[in-house]
Amino acid sequence: MALFGRKKNTVGLDIGSGLVKVAVIDHSGPAPELVRVAIAPLLADAIVEGEIMDPAIVSEAIMAALQSSGVTTRDVVTAVGGRDVIIKKIQIERVKEQQARELMRWEAEQHVPFDMESVELDFQILDPEAGGMEMNVLLVAAKRELIESKLRVLGEAGLNPVAVDVDAFALHNAFELNYPEAMQGVVALVNIGHEVTNINILDDGIPILTRDITVGTRRFREDLQRDRGLSPEEASQLIQGYDRSPHLDAVLEGRGEEIAVGVERAAAFLSSSSRSAGNLRSVYICGGGSRIPGLGESLGVRLRLPVEHANPLANLAVREGALESLVTDEVAPLLMLSIGLALRQPQ
């Protein structure tokens, strides 16, 4: 059924550096319903630090995931992220939206460390109905090359991207649906992936700061092999298992510290640059790395904050058979981004 057909399905496509994830959500009922999930592995180094190194291999993995999901539509929603995407909350004089659009390029020149000729800009007025002389605006800038690279690989897979979102916003979509109580105060949503950890700071439900650090499950695996003498298979079993071990605990201290410092620095930057932000009150973790036994507890002790595992299925209707042949507890942490993308309702 096509995206704009009666069933109004949206296909969210998350192209990670280790896995390609597909989530299909049906918007035809009173609430969104997850109808299908599919995951396909990606060969090592096909994507490095967000950059597509081998488009053909990535395209094959995308097609395998879509075929496994059973969808026939070519319309997908995907996202871009990483260091070539800047999200910044700014304040400008209160003007109409059209005037704000004209002002935005000049504002971007003051806040975005990219050549303005090489970026795509967008913005959202956060308080359109408020009074006062100033208004809060969320400014987003993405390097055009990053977007074009994503579009090329989707074109090679025969797909039509009906929307290209930003990772932080898509994560927020799924997070907001499942954790409405976290939409107050300052919280961190930390997505621990294969190569990169995305740190997203939300202030009263608005994603206003994002930072990426090059720590992910790959680094944990490499540490276990190099420092603890484990084989690749043994290291993977520990990372993907359910039990803590002395080997893992030894690695958690160093890599967990890097993630904790990344969260602290993001929160400190926000606190110093925003008049409205309070102190970070809690941390939620998702992504494949969030499953590493003991990592959540280690981060909680280090940060002295509550750390909770964010489940994108906690408050989402799931159709019977949607996760057929998959183990829900194992795959749920991987799906925050793809579900967030699929929550975009067809226009």
N, C-alpha and C positions, 0 to 999 in steps of 0.2 A: 504494500500500500504506500503510495507516495506521501511525502511529508504533508502536503496540503490536501490529502484525501479526507474522507469522512472520519477516519480513526484519529487523525491528528497526532500521529506519532512523531517524536523528535529523537534523532539518533545523535548521541553525544560520543565524540571520538577523541580519546586521550592518547596521544602518541608519546609515550614515555621512553626513556633511554634503555629500559630493560624489557618492557612489556607494552603492547598495544591493547587498550581497554575500550570496549564498546558497551554503552548502556542505552537501552531503548525505553522511552517513557511515553505512555499513552495519556494524552491530555483531554480526552473526550468525556471523561466522567467528572464527578463533583470535585475530585482531588486527583493529582497526578499519581499514576500507577506504574511501577517498574515492571516491564513485561519481558525483558530479555537482557542478559549480560553475556558477553563473550570476551575472552582474553587470549591473546596470541603472543608467544615469546618473540623477542627481537634479538638477533645475533649481536654478540658483544662488539662494541665500537661502531655500530651502524649510526648511532647518535652519541656524540661526545659533548658534554656540557651544553646540551640544548641545540647543538649544531648538527644538522643532518649530513653525515659523511658519505653515506651510500644510499642515495634515493631509491634505487631499484630494490634493495633488500627491505627498506622501510615500506615501500609500496606493496611488496609481497605480503608482509606481515599485516598491513592494514586490510588487504583483500581477504586474507585468511580469517581475521577476526570477524569481518563483516559476513563472510560466508558462514562461519560458525554461528553467528547471531540469527541467521535466517532472514535478515531484512533484504528487501529487493530494491528499496529506494536508493538513489545515488546522492540524496541530499543529507548533509551532515552538518553538525555544529562542532567546531573545534576551537582551539585557543593557542595563544602564544604567551611566552613568559620568559623569565631569565633577566640577565643584566642589560639586555637591549630593550627592556620595557621599563618605563618610569611611571610611577603613580605618586602624585603629590597633592595634598590638600592645601589650597591657597585661599587667600582672601583678596577680593577685588571690590571696587566700588559697585554699588547695586545698580545694575542696568538691565534692560530687557535682554532676552536670550539672543536675539539677533546681534545686538551690540556686543554681547559677551563673546559671541563667535568671532567677531571682528577683532576683539581685544586679545583673544586667546593666543594667537601666534606671538604677539609681543610679550605676553606673560610667559609663554613657554621659553622664549629666549633668555628670560631671567632665571628660570628654574630647571631647565632641562640641559644636561651636558652633551647634547648631540647637535650636529649640524641640522638646522631647521629644514634644509632642502632634502634631507634624507629620511624624514620621519613622517608618520601619520599621527595626527592629533585628534583627540576627542575630549569631551568634558561633560560633567554633569553638575548642575546647580543643586546643592544639597539642601538649601533652605529657601526655596522659591517664594514661599508665602510669608516669610518673616519680614519684619520692619528693619529700620536702621539704615545707616549709610553704606554698610559693607555687606557682602554676601560670601558664603563659603562655597568654593568650587573644587570639585575633584578633577584634576588634570591628568590625562593619560597620554603618554607619547610612546610609540613603538617604532623601531627602525624599520623602514620600508623593506629593506633586504630580508629581514627576519620573516615578515609576512609573506613576501613573494616566494621565499624558499618553501614555506609551509604550503602555499597554494600550488607550487610546482609538483610537490610529491603527491598532493591530493589529486591533481590533474592526471598524473601518471597512473594513479589507481582508479581513474575514471569517475571521480567523485565531484560533487558540486557543493562547496561550502556555502551554505545559506547565511552563516554568521561566523565571524572569527572573534572570539571573546578574548579576555585576558585571564590567565590562570587564576590570579587572586580573586577575581570577581566570580568565576565559575565555582571555585572552592567555597566562596561565601554563599552562593545560591543554595548549595546542598547543606552547608552548615546551618544557615538560618532556618531552613525547613525543619531540621532535626533537633536544633538546640535553640529554640526561641528565647530561653532564659539567658543565653549568652549574649543577647543583643543589647545589653546594658553594661555601661562601664567599659573599661579597657581590657580586652582579652587577646591572647595570641593563639592563632591557629597555625600549627607547625606541621607541614606536609613533608615527611621524610621519604624520599624516593630512592631510586637506584644509585644515582650519581650526585644528586643535588637535594638539599633540604630548603624548602620555601618557608620563610617566616613571614606570616601575615599578621599585622596588628590591626585590630578592629576597635573603633571608638564609638560606643553606642550603636553598634551594628553596621558601621560604615568602614569598609576596608581602606584605610588611609595611609598605610605604609607597608611595603613589601621588601624583603631582603632575601637573597639567595646565598647559601654557603655550600662549598663543594665537599659536603659530607653526606654519604648515603650508605645503603647496604653494601655497595661495592667496597667501600673503605673498611667497613667492619669485617667483611670477608677476607680482604687482603691482610688485615692485621692479624686475624686468626691464623692465616696460613704462614705469614712471615714470623710473627712473634711467638706463636704458640705451637708451630710445627704441624698444623693440621692439613689434611688434604682438602682440595676444593669441595669434595662431597661432604666431608665431615664439617667443614665450616658452614656450608649451606644448611645442613641439617640442624646445626645449633641455632643459626639465625632464624630459620623458619619453624623451629620447634616451639615447645610450650614450657620448657623447663630451663631454669637458670643453671649455669655451670661455672666452675672456677675460671675456665678459659674465657667465657663470655664476660664475666665480671671484670677480668683484667683489662679487656678491651673497652668495656663500657666507660671506664673511668676517663680515659683520654678522649674518645670520640664524643661521649656524652658532654664532656666539658666544652668542646667546641660548639655543640648545638646550644648549650646553656648560655655561653658567652654571646653567641649570635642573637639569642632572644633578648638578653640583657641590653646589648648595644642598641638593638632596634627600639626597645622600650625607652631607653635613655635618650636616644635621638628624638623620639616623638615627644617626650616630656619636655625637652629643652626647646623644641621648635613650635609647640602648640600651646595656646593659652587655655584650651578647653580640656586637654587630656589629663586624666588622673593617673594614679599608679596602676600598674598591671595587676589584675586581681586573680587571673587564672590562665592556665595553658591547656589547650586541647591538641592532641597529636593524632595524625592520620598518615596514610601512605604505607607502603610495604614495610618500611623501617620501623614503624610504630609497633609492629608485632614482635620485634626483637625482645626476648624475655628479659625483664628487669630494666629496660630502658626508661619506661615511664616512671618507675619508682626512683631510679637514679636521677632523672631530671627534676623530679619533685623535691628530693632532698637537696640537690644542688641549688635550685632556684628558690627554695623555701616558699613554694606556691603549690596550690592544688594542680595536679596534672591528670587529665582525663583522656581516655581513648575516645575519639570522635567516630561514631558509627554512622555512615550515610544512610543506613537502613533503619535507624532507630525510630523514625516517625514517618517513614515513607511506606505507602501501600505497595506490597510486592505480590504480583500474580503468581499463582501456583505454577511451578516449572520454570520460573524466570532464571533461576540459578541452577538449572539442571546440569548434573555431572560436576558441579563445583561445590566445594566445601564452604559454606557461608562464612564461618568464623575466619577462614583463611583469606577469602577474597574481599570481604566487606571493607577492610582498611584500604584496599587498593582503589576503591570505586568513587571516592569523594569527588574527584575532578570530572570523571566521565558522567556521573549522575548530575553534577552541577550544570554541565553543558546541556544534558538532555532535558533539564528542567526549563530551558528556554522554550517558551511556548511559540508554536508556529504563528506567524502573522497572517 
